Amino acid sequence: MLCYTDYVLHMEAVVANVTLSINDDLLRRARIRALELDTTVNAVVREYLEGFAGESEANRALAEFLEISDEVSASSGDDGRGWTREDLYGR
């Protein structure tokens, strides 16, 4: 498999352009499937690689949630609650 990478500055982040060797029929079928899903082959490959590398948006969101959850748990009182009803609904 041939692989060519070129780094470009894109929206304040370094993005690598990758060239892959793919069978013409496979690429045609992938483009058709991507159109059916209202996306692009590029987006499908990017999402797959994010999941494969453990960097998907869902993984980042979960990590952020767990971090916030730990912070809230650490700041809760002796009874395990962080806020009173008055704290939540006070104006």
Secondary structure, DSSP 8 states (H G I E B T S, - for coil): --EEEEEEEETTEEEEEEEE---HHHHHHHHHHHHHTTS-HHHHHHHHHHHHTT--HHHHHHHHHHHHHHHHHHT--TTS-S--HHHHH--
